[in-house]
Amino acid sequence: MWFRRKTSARTSKPSTSTSTSTTAPPDLGQTVTRIRLPVDLIEPGMRIVKLDRPWTELPVLFQGFTVETDEQTRLLRHYCQWVLVEGERGQLALAQGKMSLLNHKIGKPMAEAHSLADELPRAHAAYYQGQIFVDQVLDAIERNDAVSLADARPVIQDCVKSITANANAMFWMTRIKSDDAYTAEHCMRVAVYAIAFGRFIGLPSDDLEVVGLCGMLHDIGKLKISHAILNKPGELTPAEMEEMRRHSELGFELLQSQHTLEPIVADVSRHHHERIDGKGYPQQLEEWQISRYARLISIVDAFDAITSNRCYRKGLSASDALRILYRGRGEQFDAAMIESFIRMVGIYPPGTLLELSSGEVALVLASHPGKKLKPKIEIVLDANKRPCVPVIIDLADDPLDADNQLYGINQPLPDGAHGVSVSERMNQIMDIGHTLTSER
């Protein structure tokens, strides 16, 4: 292994040059060149000569190396956004050619190997098994028992399998919320969103498992904060806020002792409240010091927190949450990641209840990254708000209603409006004899 601890919270800032190609030193010959590549395109044989952060920010033993193992490429994907690589001109030209495909991927819906109806039972089982695990960890910490997080991995592996088959099934699970189980549910929702987001931007399956662990365990330090502070209905005092902020360091210390987990999991627990503008905590890191996965988790963590009911305020709608995140791009959040996250989730995420321009009521089945205002939906109530035979339509196809008018969306509705809830419809779909209808 070639891991080492970070030696300093502050080091000299790397060059911010955006040049994508430089000439190789003369003694290397004309067949060797250097280019700037996204980490997802790194391949064996490429020599890494520069990072988007200081070398001391990564757990490596030396500066500059030729990629030889999957472990090395995985480490770069965890921490970095891009690297400067050196290699054969032909190999690097092929890698550059894949950049357009990488950008195109986030403009398309995620592939679905299973239908929503077929995947919901597995998603349901994996999601609640995860909640049970988090509750067990919470109880162990409260009793000051020794905590082993090795069992988190198979739980996350089940989530990865379900999300890979059909992410929308897990998205439906995240819409079912209980005010009395916020901590366990929040951990699971962040894990789900993190895995789905990682898949959306093209992370390989092994990385989905790691980013899922980062999501599930990012707030584990809060389990060592007193309930009086965690559940205080009013504004926290400065002293209470300082205590609350300790959760990131407490989580880091706990996760560092778990030697079965990748180092990035502890890094994310410590840094998911850092900001791009350097005004975050606990270390006020600058943009170039914040790891890729910490940036990712900070977005999904904020999205779920904003949309959830808390003891001190009601949760906001997904569209309001996305507006808040978008306003924070480039200051609190990574701008490119925010834009990709909004493409994935859509203005109306899967599981959202909608009133249509026709007066009918529908549930969102899936979002279109390229058409965020036109999701795929299932109509469950007619224009008079009476139950009807469910019908699936895709608003991206510009369908017409019974009056030969183009379908539109009047407004999102709270879960349970007009007697329609995600959990009830999900149970109907999973029951024998209740399946999603064919598309119109």
Secondary structure, DSSP 8 states (H G I E B T S, - for coil): --------S----------SEEE--GGG-TTEEEEEEEGGG--TT-EEEEESS-GGGSS-SSSSEE--SHHHHHHHHHH-SEEEEEEEHHHHHHHHHTHHHHHHHTTS----SS-HHHHHHHHHHHHHHHHHHHHHHHHHHHTT-----TTHHHHHHHHHHHHHHHHHHHHHHHT---GGGHHHHHHHHHHHHHHHHHHHTT--HHHHHHHHHHHHHTTGGGGGS-HHHHT-SS---HHHHHHHHTHHHHHHHHHHT-TTS-HHHHHHHHHTT--TTS--SSS---GGGS-HHHHHHHHHHHHHHHHS-BTTB----HHHHHHHHHHTBTTTB-HHHHHHHHHHH-SS-TT-EEEETTS-EEEEEEEETTEEEEEEEEEEE-TTS-EEEEEEEEGGG--B-TTS-B--EEEEE-TTGGG--HHHHHHHHHSTT-----B-
